[in-house]
């Protein structure tokens, strides 16, 4: 009986990982964005494009999709009923941080173009 409970607990923890994985494009993109300043440099193999345009495309197209998938997976995980309060709060915090960082970069790039 004790093995069954620990097996169930590890199974429910494994269900939480996809939510964190889908938050990684926004979090990793933000770390890459901070590490690549100044972002107005030209790319050697693609001279008509600079890093700011690539990051703008990444945060405009890729990260909203991944954040939306993370939100859907979180809702499914929370409705399933095997989530603890701590895991729900950690997952909700990671989703909130990834969405806020996405918006911060998009608004910053928009303000830089004005």
QUIJO-V841120 format. One record per pair of residues at least 24 apart in sequence whose C-alpha atoms are under 8 Angstrom apart, sorted by sequence separation. I is the first residue (numbers start at 1). J is the second residue. D is the distance in whole Angstrom. If there is no record, write none. Layout:
i	j	d
I	J	D
I	J	D
//
This chain:
i	j	d
71	95	7
70	95	7
29	55	8
67	95	7
29	58	8
29	59	8
67	98	7
67	99	7
26	59	7
64	99	8
25	62	8
26	63	5
25	63	6
64	102	8
63	102	7
26	66	8
25	66	7
26	67	8
23	66	7
59	102	6
22	66	5
23	67	6
22	67	6
59	105	7
60	106	7
22	69	7
23	70	6
59	106	7
22	70	5
21	70	8
56	105	8
19	69	8
20	70	7
56	106	7
19	70	5
18	70	7
19	71	7
56	109	7
19	73	6
18	73	7
19	74	6
52	109	7
16	74	8
16	77	7
15	77	7
12	82	6
13	83	8
12	83	7
16	87	8
20	91	7
23	94	7
27	98	6
30	101	7
19	91	7
23	95	6
26	98	5
30	102	8
26	99	8
20	94	7
24	98	8
27	101	7
16	91	8
20	95	8
23	98	6
26	101	7
30	105	8
26	102	6
//
